[in-house]
Amino acid sequence: MQAEGRKDSLHCLQPGALARDGGQLQRHGYKLSRFMLADMFPQTHHIESVALFERDPDFKPEQQEKLLGKHSHLREDSQKNVKAAASR
């Protein structure tokens, strides 16, 4: 994921999923630039969250180690998820 100026949107029904997946994107050099809520299912109590992440031009790969800290075992899973999202 070396593309300059890359933007990805993340749509989540559950806030916990947004926190988990958004955190992974941030650990891989993306930053949250916009966020909104959308009522895609007005007949239910669910609210969809939509987040736009943009590639942080100042991010350096060595920062990833610092961000992961003691949880470096998560690195492989995190990288797989980000690669899968990028291929969509």
BELRA-V561131 format. One record per residue. N is the residue number from 0. RES is the residue in three letters. SS is DSSP state (H for helix, E for strand, L for the rest). PSI is psi in radians with two decimals (* if undefined). D_LAST is the distance of its C-alpha to the last C-alpha in Angstrom with 2 decimals. Layout:
# BELRA-V561131
n=[N N]
res=[RES RES]
ss=[SS SS]
psi=[PSI PSI]
d_last=[D_LAST D_LAST]
This chain:
# BELRA-V561131
n=[0 1 2 3 4 5 6 7 8 9 10 11 12 13 14 15 16 17 18 19 20 21 22 23 24 25 26 27 28 29 30 31 32 33 34 35 36 37 38 39 40 41 42 43 44 45 46 47 48 49 50 51 52 53 54 55 56 57 58 59 60 61 62 63 64 65 66 67 68 69 70 71 72 73 74 75 76 77 78 79 80 81 82 83 84 85 86 87]
res=[MET GLN ALA GLU GLY ARG LYS ASP SER LEU HIS CYS LEU GLN PRO GLY ALA LEU ALA ARG ASP GLY GLY GLN LEU GLN ARG HIS GLY TYR LYS LEU SER ARG PHE MET LEU ALA ASP MET PHE PRO GLN THR HIS HIS ILE GLU SER VAL ALA LEU PHE GLU ARG ASP PRO ASP PHE LYS PRO GLU GLN GLN GLU LYS LEU LEU GLY LYS HIS SER HIS LEU ARG GLU ASP SER GLN LYS ASN VAL LYS ALA ALA ALA SER ARG]
ss=[L L L L L L E E E E E E L L H H H H H H H H H H H H H L L E E E E E E E E E L L L L L L L L L E E E E E E E E L L L L L H H H H H H H H H H H H H H H H H H H H H H H H H H L L]
psi=[1.30 0.10 2.30 2.45 0.30 2.42 2.43 2.45 2.63 2.11 2.18 2.46 -0.54 2.31 -0.61 -0.64 -0.69 -0.75 -0.79 -0.94 -0.64 -0.65 -0.68 -0.74 -0.73 -0.67 -0.26 0.39 0.28 2.67 2.59 2.17 -0.49 2.66 2.45 2.79 2.52 2.35 1.43 -0.33 1.30 -0.36 -0.06 3.09 0.03 2.44 2.25 2.39 2.42 2.19 2.43 2.14 2.38 2.58 2.25 1.96 -0.34 -0.05 2.36 2.39 -0.54 -0.31 -0.44 -0.74 -0.76 -0.71 -0.62 -0.53 -2.25 -0.26 0.66 -0.35 -0.30 -0.21 -0.85 -0.80 -0.73 -0.77 -0.68 -0.77 -0.72 -0.72 -0.70 -0.72 -0.64 -0.47 -0.14 *]
d_last=[12.68 15.67 14.60 17.39 17.07 13.35 12.66 10.21 11.34 11.88 13.51 15.91 18.89 20.71 21.83 21.77 18.03 17.61 20.16 18.64 15.01 16.36 18.81 16.36 14.65 18.26 19.30 16.80 18.07 16.62 19.10 19.26 20.37 20.48 20.72 21.82 22.66 22.24 24.30 21.98 24.33 27.84 29.63 28.43 28.82 25.07 23.71 20.02 19.23 16.83 16.47 15.43 15.11 16.01 16.46 20.08 21.94 24.69 22.71 24.04 22.55 25.92 25.46 22.88 25.81 27.88 25.31 24.75 28.52 29.94 26.64 25.52 24.88 21.76 20.37 18.87 17.19 15.99 14.62 12.80 11.15 10.24 8.96 6.76 5.52 5.52 3.81 0.00]
